[in-house]
Every structure is written in C-alpha cells, then in structure tokens.
Amino acid sequence: RVVKDDTTKDELWWGKGSPNIEMDEQTFMVNRERAVDYLNSLDKVFVNDQFLNWDPEHRIKVRIVSARAYHSLFMHN
C-alpha cells in the first residue's frame, strides 16, 4: 500500500492492473502506530540498514525493522 498524495499521485501507476494500492495518510499513521506498538512489545527486533539501487548516484538509504531474523536476512539479499 502507498499513501496517495500530491507527491505520489502523478509519479506512480494507479488503477487497474497496478500493484500500487492507495492509502490515505490517516490510515497509514494508524497502521504505523500499531506496528511500532507491536515491535516495542518484543524482547528482540532485527534492524537492517541497506541501500536501494546499485548506482551510488541514485541509491537511497533504508532501514528495515522486523520481528523475525529471516525477514531481515531476506531483505539483506
């Protein structure tokens, strides 16, 4: 799901056949809060700092936080 706003409305493919499912910002914030509450309740979480895109000129830093080690390993590959 992707928040559809002024930034993303013309940059992403929306509509029939698109993998992008729109979400409003309020729904995103509710889901984010639930996820953070869940992760805060765990004894251990896995954090993985990565780059998206192999080209240094265009790559983006991302941080993956997960409850299970195999999710972190999957994102590492």
C-alpha positions, 0 to 999 in steps of 0.5 A: 500500500502507498499513501496517495498524495500530491507527491505520489499521485502523478509519479506512480501507476494507479488503477487497474492492473497496478500493484500500487494500492492507495492509502490515505495518510490517516490510515497509514499513521494508524497502521504505523502506530500499531506496528511500532506498538507491536515491535516495542512489545518484543524482547528482540527486533532485527534492524537492517540498514541497506541501500536501494539501487546499485548506482551510488548516484541514485541509491537511497538509504533504508532501514528495515525493522522486523520481528523475525531474523529471516525477514531481515536476512531476506531483505539483506539479499 
